């Protein structure tokens, strides 16, 4: 006699992880703003606990760095008076240098939207400009990565000389109204939407475009980690709107998920969570309680200190508003704030990914610190640390074998043995255990659990995202672990009454584990849920 299982047969959840898909990662270059301001004027940069502490000028994270390149892509000294391209040393992007002549690279050349590819980009690639044929229009994220907030024009003219006072075109149209396109003005308005039929644009070509797909990890504690930038965010918006000064205080005093080192994001960081494919709100759906409104950044207008920069999440534009106005706030943490007379961690870099078993050098600059160092790692965002080496010579390098666990919230700490206050931390980077397979309904390589089992070998762990999986499962005699991410209420295996048990673990060892699922609609002679 066949037995059928109850409508809901639940396996208990023991562990939580999150799945994701791969995307190219890069840290966000700093805005270059090193001076500080109150609501009216420039002030000496405040110290912790003082009014207006926590603004852009208090945190120098991933300072802008560029290299001049010749026509073959070879680096030139900063003193070079002629160069062809510029490499962004933070993002790895390679940019065309504009010129003040009659060539195709002239800063005075302007194009209509429909002519850009034919008259400019295609010609660059057809003629193999600088021996490359992969030049293209920059995304709005890439184009925004080179603006600065400490000068006029808002770009480093020591490298990006001959920049025109007009809008520079991006490759991204506005999906709600495709007749508009995103552009950046390096003399005034920064990022905004422009009409395609009514505008002409300057264009700066780029190589090595980054993927626009974000890779978020929801930490299930009110925070979310962006693996593509190495930043951890407050997942919800502040309850109330605040002035710029109140926004600084709110973030500096925030304790969330056991962390107390939150800060107000600078303008570039805040722009990194704009989803340009959406509108009202223009933010990635992984965030919650989102408002189609202005959000404060920590950045001030150098030329009008009474104004602060903000982002309008109705459709994603930048704005400058009076600091006494009230807007919403979302806090951020992560990166390495570079401090005078402190160690400086060079690798690992923010947002990088490392694989278990890989031997990688941990490197640093000593900055006039000569004693031995202690190196530690946290895999829970900085709540606790494990010692990598208790004491090592301060020679700038330590070879490290990446440990056998997975985490997107890794933080490295290096500190002098007797002066730990002069240490440094770098966050966040990712450690990937290759013996892990993720299953989910849309963005993973595998959307069926059985497909993942077929791809797995002994000792693999398969993490399954929430959803209803209409299939029966056979462990294929493999010593593997299958665990749901979101628990049995949201992760269901439906056998569809196919006349056999939903789960088969026959002839597998005791190391075969299935945790955290609801199993429905199975049947069999000796049990319809799990057959051993």
C-alpha positions as CSV (number, residue, x, y, z in Angstrom):
1,X,0.0,0.0,0.0
2,X,1.4,3.4,-1.0
3,X,1.5,6.1,1.7
4,X,1.1,9.7,1.0
5,X,2.8,12.4,3.0
6,X,0.9,15.1,4.9
7,X,0.4,18.3,3.0
8,X,3.3,19.9,4.9
9,X,6.2,17.8,5.9
10,X,8.9,20.1,7.4
11,X,12.6,19.6,7.8
12,X,14.2,21.9,10.4
13,X,16.5,24.6,9.3
14,X,19.9,24.8,10.9
15,X,21.9,27.3,9.0
16,X,21.4,30.5,6.9
17,X,23.3,31.6,3.9
18,X,22.4,33.8,0.9
19,X,23.0,33.1,-2.8
20,X,24.1,35.4,-5.5
21,X,25.4,35.5,-9.0
22,X,28.8,36.7,-10.0
23,X,29.5,40.2,-11.1
24,X,32.6,42.2,-11.6
25,X,33.6,44.1,-8.4
26,X,35.4,47.3,-7.8
27,X,35.7,49.7,-4.9
28,X,34.2,53.2,-5.3
29,X,36.8,56.0,-5.8
30,X,36.6,58.7,-3.2
31,X,35.1,62.1,-4.1
32,X,38.4,63.8,-3.4
33,X,36.8,66.0,-0.8
34,X,39.3,66.5,2.0
35,X,38.0,69.8,3.5
36,X,35.1,70.2,5.9
37,X,32.1,72.5,6.2
38,X,29.3,73.5,8.5
39,X,26.0,74.9,7.3
40,X,27.7,78.1,6.0
41,X,31.4,77.9,5.5
42,X,34.6,75.9,5.6
43,X,35.7,74.8,9.0
44,X,38.6,72.7,10.5
45,X,37.7,69.1,10.1
46,X,35.9,68.1,13.3
47,X,37.0,65.2,15.5
48,X,34.7,62.4,16.7
49,X,31.9,63.7,18.9
50,X,32.2,67.3,17.6
51,X,29.5,69.0,15.6
52,X,29.5,68.1,11.9
53,X,31.8,65.1,12.3
54,X,31.2,62.3,9.9
55,X,31.1,64.3,6.7
56,X,32.9,63.5,3.5
57,X,36.1,65.2,4.4
58,X,36.5,63.1,7.6
59,X,36.7,59.8,5.6
60,X,39.3,59.3,2.8
61,X,38.5,55.9,1.3
62,X,40.0,54.7,-2.0
63,X,41.5,58.1,-2.9
64,X,41.5,58.9,-6.6
65,X,44.6,57.7,-8.4
66,X,45.4,57.9,-12.1
67,X,48.2,56.9,-14.5
68,X,49.0,58.5,-17.8
69,X,49.4,56.1,-20.7
70,X,51.1,56.4,-24.1
71,X,49.7,55.2,-27.4
72,X,50.8,51.6,-26.7
73,X,49.2,51.6,-23.2
74,X,52.5,51.9,-21.4
75,X,52.6,54.0,-18.2
76,X,54.1,57.4,-18.2
77,X,55.4,59.5,-15.3
78,X,53.0,62.1,-13.9
79,X,55.3,64.8,-15.3
80,X,54.6,63.7,-18.9
81,X,53.2,66.5,-21.0
82,X,51.8,64.3,-23.7
83,X,49.7,61.2,-23.1
84,X,46.9,59.4,-25.0
85,X,44.9,57.6,-22.3
86,X,44.3,57.6,-18.6
87,X,44.1,54.6,-16.3
88,X,42.0,54.8,-13.2
89,X,44.1,52.9,-10.7
90,X,41.1,52.4,-8.4
91,X,38.6,50.9,-10.9
92,X,40.9,49.7,-13.6
93,X,39.0,51.7,-16.3
94,X,41.0,53.1,-19.2
95,X,39.8,56.5,-20.6
96,X,40.4,58.3,-23.8
97,X,42.2,61.7,-23.3
98,X,40.5,64.6,-25.1
99,X,42.6,67.1,-27.1
100,X,42.4,70.7,-28.1
101,X,42.8,70.3,-31.8
102,X,40.7,69.2,-34.9
103,X,41.1,65.5,-34.4
104,X,38.5,63.0,-33.6
105,X,39.5,63.3,-29.9
106,X,38.9,67.1,-29.8
107,X,37.1,68.4,-26.7
108,X,35.1,70.6,-29.0
109,X,33.4,67.7,-30.9
110,X,29.8,67.3,-30.0
111,X,27.4,64.7,-31.3
112,X,23.7,64.0,-31.5
113,X,22.5,60.8,-29.8
114,X,21.9,58.9,-33.1
115,X,25.4,59.8,-34.5
116,X,27.6,58.9,-31.6
117,X,28.2,55.3,-32.4
118,X,28.7,55.8,-36.2
119,X,30.7,59.0,-36.2
120,X,32.8,58.4,-33.0
121,X,32.9,55.0,-31.3
122,X,32.9,52.9,-34.6
123,X,35.7,55.1,-36.0
124,X,37.9,54.6,-32.9
125,X,37.6,50.9,-33.1
126,X,37.9,50.7,-36.9
127,X,41.2,52.6,-36.7
128,X,42.2,50.6,-33.6
129,X,42.9,53.7,-31.5
130,X,45.9,53.0,-29.3
131,X,45.9,49.4,-30.7
132,X,42.5,48.6,-29.1
133,X,39.2,47.8,-30.7
134,X,36.9,47.6,-27.6
135,X,36.2,51.3,-27.0
136,X,32.6,52.1,-26.0
137,X,30.4,54.7,-24.4
138,X,30.7,54.6,-20.6
139,X,27.8,53.6,-18.4
140,X,26.5,56.3,-16.1
141,X,28.2,54.6,-13.2
142,X,31.5,54.5,-14.9
143,X,31.2,58.1,-16.1
144,X,30.3,59.2,-12.6
145,X,33.3,57.5,-11.1
146,X,35.7,60.1,-12.4
147,X,34.0,63.2,-11.1
148,X,35.5,65.0,-8.1
149,X,33.9,67.3,-5.5
150,X,37.0,69.4,-4.6
151,X,37.6,71.4,-7.7
152,X,36.2,73.2,-10.7
153,X,35.9,71.6,-13.2
154,X,34.8,68.6,-11.1
155,X,37.5,66.3,-12.5
156,X,41.2,66.0,-12.1
157,X,42.5,68.2,-14.9
158,X,46.1,67.0,-14.3
159,X,45.0,63.9,-16.1
160,X,41.7,64.7,-17.8
161,X,42.8,67.9,-19.4
162,X,40.8,69.6,-22.1
163,X,37.5,68.7,-20.5
164,X,34.6,70.6,-22.1
165,X,32.0,72.6,-20.1
166,X,29.2,70.6,-21.6
167,X,27.3,67.3,-20.9
168,X,29.3,64.1,-21.4
169,X,27.1,61.3,-22.7
170,X,26.6,57.9,-21.1
171,X,25.3,54.7,-22.7
172,X,22.2,54.6,-20.5
173,X,18.8,55.7,-21.6
174,X,16.0,56.4,-19.1
175,X,13.7,53.4,-19.3
176,X,10.6,55.3,-18.3
177,X,11.1,57.8,-21.1
178,X,13.7,56.5,-23.6
179,X,13.9,59.9,-25.3
180,X,16.1,60.9,-22.4
181,X,19.6,59.7,-21.6
182,X,21.9,60.0,-18.6
183,X,24.8,62.5,-18.8
184,X,27.4,64.1,-16.6
185,X,28.4,67.8,-16.5
186,X,31.8,68.3,-15.0
187,X,31.4,72.0,-14.4
188,X,28.1,72.2,-12.5
189,X,25.2,69.8,-12.5
190,X,27.0,66.4,-12.2
191,X,24.6,63.6,-13.2
192,X,21.2,64.3,-14.8
193,X,18.8,63.3,-17.6
194,X,19.0,65.1,-20.9
195,X,16.7,65.0,-23.9
196,X,18.1,63.0,-26.8
197,X,16.5,65.0,-29.7
198,X,17.1,68.4,-28.1
199,X,20.7,68.0,-27.0
200,X,24.2,67.5,-28.3
201,X,26.9,65.8,-26.2
202,X,30.6,65.6,-25.7
203,X,31.8,62.0,-25.5
204,X,34.7,60.4,-23.7
205,X,35.3,56.8,-24.7
206,X,36.3,54.1,-22.2
207,X,37.6,50.5,-22.1
208,X,37.0,47.7,-19.6
209,X,33.4,48.4,-18.8
210,X,32.1,47.0,-15.5
211,X,29.0,44.9,-15.3
212,X,25.8,46.8,-14.2
213,X,24.4,43.7,-12.5
214,X,24.6,44.1,-8.7
215,X,25.4,41.3,-6.4
216,X,23.7,41.8,-3.0
217,X,23.8,39.6,0.1
218,X,20.9,40.1,2.6
219,X,22.4,39.5,6.0
220,X,19.1,38.9,7.8
221,X,20.0,41.4,10.5
222,X,18.8,44.6,9.0
223,X,21.8,45.0,6.8
224,X,22.7,44.2,3.2
225,X,26.2,43.8,1.6
226,X,26.9,44.9,-1.9
227,X,29.6,42.5,-3.0
228,X,30.4,44.5,-6.2
229,X,31.5,47.5,-4.1
230,X,32.4,46.0,-0.7
231,X,29.9,48.2,1.2
232,X,27.4,47.2,3.9
233,X,24.2,49.2,4.0
234,X,21.4,49.8,6.4
235,X,18.6,47.9,4.5
236,X,15.8,50.3,5.6
237,X,15.4,54.0,5.3
238,X,15.5,56.2,8.4
239,X,12.0,56.7,9.9
240,X,12.1,60.5,9.8
241,X,13.6,63.1,7.5
242,X,16.6,65.0,8.8
243,X,18.7,68.1,8.2
244,X,22.2,67.5,6.9
245,X,23.7,68.0,10.3
246,X,21.1,65.7,11.9
247,X,21.8,63.1,9.2
248,X,25.5,63.1,10.2
249,X,24.7,62.6,13.8
250,X,22.1,59.9,13.1
251,X,24.6,57.7,11.2
252,X,27.6,58.3,13.6
253,X,25.4,57.3,16.6
254,X,23.7,54.4,14.9
255,X,24.1,50.9,16.4
256,X,22.6,48.3,14.0
257,X,23.2,44.6,13.9
258,X,25.9,44.9,16.5
259,X,27.9,47.4,14.5
260,X,28.6,51.0,15.6
261,X,30.9,52.3,12.8
262,X,28.1,53.5,10.5
263,X,28.5,56.7,8.6
264,X,26.6,58.9,6.1
265,X,27.6,57.8,2.5
266,X,29.4,60.2,0.2
267,X,27.7,61.1,-3.1
268,X,29.5,58.4,-5.1
269,X,28.6,55.7,-2.6
270,X,25.0,56.8,-2.4
271,X,24.8,56.7,-6.2
272,X,26.0,53.1,-6.2
273,X,22.6,51.8,-5.1
274,X,20.6,53.7,-7.7
275,X,18.9,51.3,-10.0
276,X,18.8,53.1,-13.3
277,X,16.3,50.6,-14.8
278,X,13.6,51.6,-12.3
279,X,11.7,54.7,-11.3
280,X,9.9,55.8,-8.1
281,X,11.8,54.4,-6.4
282,X,15.0,54.1,-8.4
283,X,16.7,51.7,-6.0
284,X,17.5,48.0,-6.1
285,X,14.6,45.9,-4.7
286,X,16.8,44.2,-2.1
287,X,16.5,47.4,0.0
288,X,13.2,48.0,1.9
289,X,11.1,50.9,3.0
290,X,12.4,53.0,0.1
291,X,11.1,56.5,-0.5
292,X,11.0,58.2,-3.9
293,X,12.6,61.3,-2.3
294,X,15.9,63.0,-1.7
295,X,18.5,61.2,0.5
296,X,21.4,63.1,2.0
297,X,25.0,62.3,1.2
298,X,27.9,63.4,3.4
299,X,29.4,65.6,0.6
300,X,29.2,69.4,0.6
301,X,29.2,71.9,-2.3
302,X,32.7,73.5,-2.2
303,X,31.5,76.6,-3.9
304,X,28.3,77.0,-1.8
305,X,28.9,75.3,1.6
306,X,25.4,76.0,2.7
307,X,24.3,73.3,0.2
308,X,24.9,69.5,0.5
309,X,24.8,66.9,-2.3
310,X,21.9,64.5,-2.3
311,X,20.4,61.9,-4.6
312,X,16.8,61.9,-5.7
313,X,15.6,58.3,-5.7
314,X,12.5,59.1,-7.7
315,X,14.6,58.5,-10.8
316,X,18.3,58.8,-9.6
317,X,19.5,62.3,-10.3
318,X,22.0,64.3,-8.3
319,X,21.0,67.4,-6.5
320,X,22.4,70.3,-4.3
321,X,20.0,71.4,-1.6
322,X,20.2,73.7,1.4
323,X,21.5,71.8,4.4
324,X,18.6,73.0,6.6
325,X,16.1,71.1,4.4
326,X,15.1,67.7,5.7
327,X,15.6,64.5,3.7
328,X,15.8,60.7,4.3
329,X,19.0,58.9,5.4
330,X,20.5,55.5,4.8
331,X,23.7,54.6,6.6
332,X,26.7,52.7,5.2
333,X,29.9,51.1,6.5
334,X,33.0,49.6,4.9
335,X,36.2,50.5,3.2
336,X,39.5,51.7,4.7
337,X,39.6,55.2,6.0
338,X,43.2,56.4,5.5
339,X,44.6,58.1,8.6
340,X,47.9,59.9,9.1
341,X,50.5,57.9,11.0
342,X,48.5,54.7,10.7
343,X,49.2,51.5,8.8
344,X,47.7,51.3,5.3
345,X,46.5,47.9,4.0
346,X,47.1,47.6,0.3
347,X,45.8,44.0,-0.2
348,X,43.3,42.6,0.1
349,X,41.4,45.4,-1.5
350,X,37.8,46.3,-0.9
351,X,35.3,44.2,-2.9
352,X,37.9,41.7,-4.1
353,X,37.1,38.0,-4.1
354,X,39.4,35.2,-2.9
355,X,39.1,31.4,-3.1
356,X,39.6,28.9,-0.3
357,X,43.1,27.4,-0.5
358,X,44.5,30.3,-2.6
359,X,47.8,31.6,-1.4
360,X,47.7,35.4,-1.5
361,X,50.0,38.1,-0.1
362,X,48.6,40.4,2.5
363,X,50.5,43.7,1.9
364,X,50.7,47.0,3.7
365,X,52.6,50.3,4.1
366,X,54.2,50.9,7.4
367,X,54.0,54.7,7.5
368,X,56.9,55.1,10.0
369,X,55.8,52.3,12.2
370,X,58.6,49.8,12.8
371,X,57.5,47.3,15.4
372,X,56.1,43.8,14.7
373,X,52.5,43.4,13.7
374,X,49.5,41.2,14.5
375,X,47.1,40.2,11.6
376,X,43.5,39.1,12.2
377,X,40.4,38.4,10.1
378,X,36.7,38.7,10.7
379,X,34.2,36.8,8.7
380,X,31.2,38.4,10.4
381,X,31.7,42.0,9.5
382,X,33.9,42.9,12.4
383,X,32.0,41.5,15.3
384,X,34.8,39.1,16.2
385,X,38.3,38.4,14.8
386,X,40.4,35.2,14.4
387,X,44.2,35.6,14.5
388,X,46.0,34.8,11.3
389,X,49.4,35.5,12.9
390,X,50.1,36.6,16.4
391,X,53.3,38.4,15.5
392,X,55.1,38.9,12.2
393,X,57.8,41.1,10.9
394,X,56.8,44.6,9.7
395,X,58.2,44.1,6.2
396,X,55.1,44.9,4.1
397,X,54.1,41.4,3.1
398,X,52.7,38.2,4.7
399,X,51.8,35.2,2.6
400,X,48.4,33.8,3.7
401,X,46.5,30.7,2.7
402,X,42.8,31.7,2.4
403,X,40.8,29.6,4.9
404,X,38.1,27.1,4.1
405,X,34.9,29.1,4.7
406,X,32.6,31.3,2.7
407,X,31.8,34.9,3.7
408,X,30.9,38.2,1.9
409,X,31.6,40.2,5.1
410,X,35.3,39.7,5.5
411,X,37.4,42.3,7.3
412,X,41.1,42.3,7.7
413,X,42.9,44.0,10.6
414,X,46.6,44.7,11.0
415,X,47.8,46.3,14.2
416,X,51.2,47.0,15.8
417,X,51.8,44.7,18.7
418,X,52.3,47.5,21.1
419,X,50.4,50.3,19.4
420,X,47.1,48.8,18.3
421,X,45.5,52.2,18.0
422,X,47.7,52.8,14.9
423,X,46.3,49.8,13.2
424,X,44.1,49.6,10.1
425,X,41.1,47.6,8.9
426,X,40.0,46.8,5.4
427,X,36.5,45.8,4.5
428,X,34.6,44.2,2.9
429,X,35.9,41.4,0.7
430,X,34.6,38.0,-0.1
431,X,36.0,34.5,0.5
432,X,34.5,31.8,-1.8
433,X,34.5,28.1,-1.0
434,X,34.4,26.3,-4.3
435,X,32.6,23.4,-2.7
436,X,29.4,25.4,-2.6
437,X,26.6,25.5,-5.2
438,X,23.7,27.9,-5.1
439,X,20.2,27.2,-6.4
440,X,17.6,29.8,-7.0
441,X,14.7,30.6,-9.3
442,X,16.2,33.4,-11.4
443,X,19.8,34.6,-11.1
444,X,21.7,31.4,-10.2
445,X,23.4,28.9,-12.6
446,X,21.1,26.2,-11.3
447,X,17.4,26.6,-10.9
448,X,16.6,23.0,-10.1
449,X,18.0,21.2,-7.0
450,X,18.5,17.9,-8.9
451,X,20.7,19.7,-11.5
452,X,22.9,21.0,-8.7
453,X,23.1,17.5,-7.2
454,X,24.3,16.2,-10.6
455,X,27.0,18.9,-10.7
456,X,28.1,18.3,-7.1
457,X,30.7,15.9,-5.8
458,X,31.2,14.4,-2.3
459,X,31.5,17.0,0.4
460,X,29.7,19.8,-1.5
461,X,27.1,22.0,0.1
462,X,24.1,23.1,-1.9
463,X,22.3,26.2,-0.7
464,X,18.7,26.6,-2.0
465,X,16.9,30.0,-2.1
466,X,13.2,30.4,-1.4
467,X,10.6,29.2,-3.8
468,X,8.6,26.2,-4.8
469,X,10.7,23.5,-6.6
470,X,8.5,21.1,-8.6
471,X,10.7,18.1,-8.6
472,X,11.8,14.9,-6.8
473,X,15.3,14.6,-5.4
474,X,17.8,11.8,-5.6
475,X,21.1,12.2,-3.7
476,X,22.7,9.9,-6.3
477,X,24.7,8.2,-3.5
478,X,26.7,11.4,-2.9
479,X,27.9,12.6,0.5
480,X,26.4,16.1,0.2
481,X,24.5,18.6,2.3
482,X,21.4,20.4,0.9
483,X,20.2,23.4,3.0
484,X,17.6,26.0,2.5
485,X,18.4,29.6,2.9
486,X,15.1,31.1,4.0
487,X,13.6,28.3,5.9
488,X,10.8,25.7,5.5
489,X,8.0,28.3,5.3
490,X,9.5,29.8,2.1
491,X,11.4,26.8,0.6
492,X,9.1,24.0,-0.7
493,X,9.8,20.8,-2.6
494,X,6.6,19.7,-4.4
495,X,6.7,16.1,-5.6
496,X,3.6,16.6,-7.8
497,X,2.2,13.2,-6.8
498,X,4.5,11.4,-9.2
499,X,4.1,8.1,-7.5
500,X,7.4,8.0,-5.7
501,X,9.0,9.6,-2.7
502,X,10.0,13.2,-3.0
503,X,13.5,12.6,-1.6
504,X,15.7,9.6,-2.1
505,X,18.8,9.2,0.0
506,X,19.3,5.4,-0.5
507,X,22.8,4.0,-0.3
508,X,24.2,7.4,0.8
509,X,26.3,7.7,3.9
510,X,25.3,9.3,7.1
511,X,26.9,12.5,5.8
512,X,24.0,13.2,3.5
513,X,22.0,16.0,5.0
514,X,18.8,17.8,4.0
515,X,17.8,20.8,6.2
516,X,15.1,23.4,6.2
517,X,12.5,22.4,3.6
518,X,8.7,21.8,3.4
519,X,8.0,18.7,1.4
520,X,4.6,18.2,-0.2
521,X,2.7,15.9,-2.6
522,X,4.9,12.7,-2.6
523,X,3.8,9.1,-2.3
524,X,5.5,5.7,-2.1
525,X,5.2,2.1,-0.8
526,X,7.2,2.8,2.3
527,X,6.8,6.6,2.7
528,X,6.1,9.5,0.5
529,X,8.5,12.1,1.8
530,X,12.0,10.7,2.3
531,X,13.2,7.2,1.2
532,X,16.4,5.9,2.9
